[in-house]
Amino acid sequence: MIRQIIGVLAAAALCLQSAVAAGATPYKIVTASDKGTYFAIGKDLARLVAPDADIDLEVLATSGSAANIKLLRYEAGVKLAIVQADVYQAFIDRARSGNPEAQKMINPLRVILPLYDTEIHYIVRADSPLNYLHDIKDAKVNGGLIGSGAALITHTLYRMMFNAPMPEANASYISNEEALVKLVSDKTIDVVVVAAGQPAPLIASMKPEAQKFIKLLKFDPNHALSQRALTTYSAATVRASSYPNLLKDNFTTIAVGAFLVTYDYNLKSTVRNLADFGESLCHNFSKLQAEGHPKWREVELAFPKLSAGWTYYAPTTREIRRCLASGKKAPSPPRSTCSAEERIIGLCS
């Protein structure tokens, strides 16, 4: 009899657990490489925010920000995306210039929250004569996969600094891991660009022996070739504490903002779910900062003025502001040819 009662209780518990799991709404968030900071941020949202909104949030690794915009726009189940500011702006600029595909993709997208600055890491061989970003002219540079924010940054920054596109012969679009192998083995690549908020997992996981093979380039904001870049990007400090196996001192690099983005949904159930997500984001913000990736400590629950063409998503904005006002949030610490940038963000076939 006791065994029967235990069996019934166990079965009931399983049924209850299944019912709870089945009740959560399945959504997806698109990030970037599973070895990058965007992916870690997505995992934090799935673990610490989504459950209280009754959302089962699946975190998807992707090639990066440009791909994320397309997936958010067209892929079933994708309701959230992390996108670099310059990639978002590139779509807006192309839309304004009359590109119909860019208009179709970017016009309905909305910002939930500005996140943090993403540091851009330029990696070269330890014995390379290159020491600064303004030294990379004529170097063979890998900016990452087509569709990644790093690829767009690589070409945009090069064009800004040297007033000309990067020669096609010098550009490659392979994964960071593969590019690093080529950098130190056959030396067919001179520079590998990794866009990830520090500590970038790919770099932070390197052993002390890596100092024999690679180093990171610095950004000199006072150099003449750096001035145009600072109209879009910002100077940022890479802390030695982020990469203790590689660095002895802090140094300056360049950075770009990241945003949590959604679509301008008007279906009642989706609006409610995302509003609940915004409320949970506010309530659990202190947990994100205490238990999540260190980058959360650079995020503020605030809604600064956005650039022209950018719009906040009203349902989440309303709920976050309501939460903040109630004091429930715990204190926080069209052309015939395509440019390289347009091809990277997928506006050319």
N, C-alpha and C positions, 0 to 999 in steps of 0.2 A: 504493500500500500504506500509506504514512504517513497519507494522508488517511483511509483506511478505519479505521486504528487510532484516529486522533483522533475520528472519528465514533462509533466503538463506545464509546470512553471517555466522550465527551460524553453519549451516550444512557444509559450506565450511571449517570453522575452525576445526570442528570435523573430516572431511575427511583429512585435512592436518595433524592433530595430529596423526590420525591412520596411515597415510602414513609414517610419521617420525618414529613412533614406529615400523611399519612393516619393515622399512628399516634397523633397527639395527640388527646386527647378534647375535643370541642367543648363548651365551657360558655359561659354568658353572665353578665355582671354588670350590674346596673341601677344607675344613678347619679342624674343630674339633667340640667339643661341642658348641652349640649355647650360652652357658654361658661362653665361653672361649675367650682368646685374639685373637687366630687365626681367629675365626668367625668375631670378630670386625674388624680385619685387612681386611678380605675379603669384608666386608660391605663398608669399606672406599674405596677400589679399585672399587667396583661397583658404588659407588656414585660420586667419585671425578675423576676417571681416565677413566673408560670404556666408558662413554657417548661421550667424545671427540674422541674416537677411533671408534665410531659408533658401539659399542658392548653393547648388553643388557646382563649384567653379573649377573647370578643367583648364590647366595651364598648358598652352601649346608653344613649343619652340618653333621659331620661324627664321627666315633669312634676315629679317629686320623691319625697320619702320615703314618703308615703302610697301613691302609685302603686307604689312599689318593693315595699312589703309585699305588695300584691295580686299583682304580677308574680312575686315569689319564690314565693308560695304556689301560683299556678295556671298560670303560663306555662311551657310546655315549654322545657327547656334553661337556664332561669335558675336558677343555683345559688348566686349571691352577690348581695348588695345592700348599699348604703350608706344608712343610715337615721339620721335625727336622733333624739336621745334623747326629746324631748318628743312626737314623733309615735309612737314605739314605746310610750311610756308612755300616750298617749291611747288606743291600742288596748287595752292592758292594763286601763285604768280602765273602758272600755266593756265589756270582757269580764267584769270583776268585777261590773258592774252588771246583768249578765244578757243582754247583747246577743249572740245566738247567732252572728251573722256575724262579730263581732269575736273571739269565742272560737275559731271555726273557723280564722280567719286567723292569730291571734297565738300561740295555745298551742303549736303545733309549731315555732315559730321559735327559733333559737339564736344566741348571740353568738359570733363568732370572736375579735374583738379590739376594745377601745375605741380610737378613733382620736384625734381632736383636737377642740378647741372650734371651732365654726363661728361666726364673727362675723356679726352682723346689721347691715346697712348701711341706714340710713334716709336717703333722698336727697330733697331739696326744691329748689325754685328758689333761685337765689343771692339774690334780693331778698325771699325769704319772711320773714315775721315769726317763723316757728318756728325755735327754736334747740336745743331739747331734746326728748327723747321724750315727756316729760310735757306738752308743748305741743300734741300732735296731736289732742286732743279736738275733735270736730266737723270735722276735716279730711277731705278725700276721699283715701282710702288704697288703693293697689294692693298687694296682698300676693302677687301671682303667681298662677300657674295653680292651678285646683282639683287637689288631689292633691299639691301642693308643700309642703315643710316651711315655707317662708316664709309661705305663706297661713295655716297653722295658727298659727305664731308671731305673726303680725300680729293675729289675732283673740284668741288666748289672752292675749297681753301687754296688749292694749287692755282686755280684760275685767278683768285683774288690776289694772291701774292705775286704771281709772275705775269699777270695780265695776258694769259694765253692758256688754252686748254692743255692738259697733260697729253703728251704724244701717245697715241694708241699703242705703239710698240713698247712703251714703258709701263703700261697699265695691265694689271691682272686682277681677276675676280674669283679667287678661290678662298676656301675657308681659312680662318686664322691658323688653325692647327697645321694644315698642309703648307701654308705659306711660311710658317716658322721653320718647318723642316727644310724647305728650300733655301731659306735665308741663311742657315748655318751649314747646310750640306753642299748642294751644288752651286750655291750663291747666285742663282738666277734671279733672285729677288734681293733688293737692297733695303727696302723699308716695308714693315708690316704695320698696318694701322688697326688698332683695336679701340673701338668706341664702347666704353663701359664705365659706369660709375665705380669709383674706387671704394674698396679694393676689388678690382676686376678678378673674378675667380681664376681665369686662365693664367694671369700673371702672378697672382698671389700664391698659386699652388706650385710655382717653380721652386726648385731646390737652390741652396746657396751656390752650387756649382754652376748655375746658369750665368753667373757673373763673368765666367770665362768666355761665354759665347755671345751674350747680348747686352745692350744698354738702351736707355730711353733718351730720345731727343728732347731738348728744352725748347720753349717758346720765349722769344724775346719781344715783349710788347712794345719796346722802344725802337726796335729796328724799323727802318723805312718800309720794308716789304711786309711788315706785320700790320700796318695801320688799316688797310682796307678790310682785313679779316676781322678786326675788332668792331666793324659796323654790324656784323651778324653774330659773331662768336664772342666769347669773353675769356680773359685770362683766368687761370685757376691753379691752385697749388696742389701738387701731388705730394702727399705726406710720406715720409720715409716709413712711418708706422704702418702704412697700408701694404708695403712690400719690404718687410724687414730682411728678407733673404737677398734682396737685390740692391736696396738703397741705403746709403748712410745719411743723406741729407735730403731735405725737401727741395723741390724744384718747380718751376712754372711750366704749365702746358696750356692748352686751349680747351674750352668746354662749350657745350651746347645744352640748352634746356630740354627736359623730357616732360611729357604730358600724359595723363590718363584720359583716354578719349572714348566716346561712344557714338551712337547714331541718334538722330533726332526721332526716336520712337514715339508713336502716339497710340499704339495698341494699349488698352487699359491695363491689362495684366502685366505687360512689359514695363510700362511706366511705373506701376506700383512696385514691381520687383526692384527696379533700379533706384527708385526713391528709398526703398528699404535698405538697399546697398549703401546709399549715401548716408543714411542715418546711422547704420552700423559702422561705416568708416569713421564717422565722428566719434561715436561712443567708444570704439576700440582703437582710437588713434594713439593713445598712450601705450597700448600693447604693441602696436606696430613699431613705435620708437624704442621700446624697451627690449622686445624679443625678435624683431625683424632685422633685415639687412641694415648695416650702419647708415646707409643713405637716407633711411626714414628720418633720421635726426636732423636732416637738412630740409625736410618738407614742412610747410606751414599749411594749416587749414585756413586758407585765405583765398580771396578771389581778386587778384590784381587785374588792372585793366589789360585786356588782350589786344593784340595787333588787329588792324583792320582785316575783316574777313573771318576772324575767329569769334566763336560764340560759346558761352557756357550752356550746359544742358540744364534747363530750368528745373525739372523735378529733383535732381540731386542737389543742385544749388540751394533750392528752397529748404530741403530737409537738413542739409548741413548747417545752414544759417539758423534754422529753428533750433537745432541741437545746441549750437554755440550760444544762442541767446538764452536758452534754458539753463545753461551752466552744467549740462549733463556730461560734457566732454571732460575727461580727466586732464589735468594740466600736462602740456607737452614739454619735454625738454625741447599754229599749223604751218609747218614748213616742209620742204621736200627732203631735208636731211635732219637728222637728230643730233643734238648735242650729247655729250657723254652723260651729263646730268639727267636729261630726259630719258635716255636709254636705261640708266640705272633705276629710275623710279618707275619704269615700265610703261611710259607713254609712247614708245616707239616699238614697232614690231621688228 
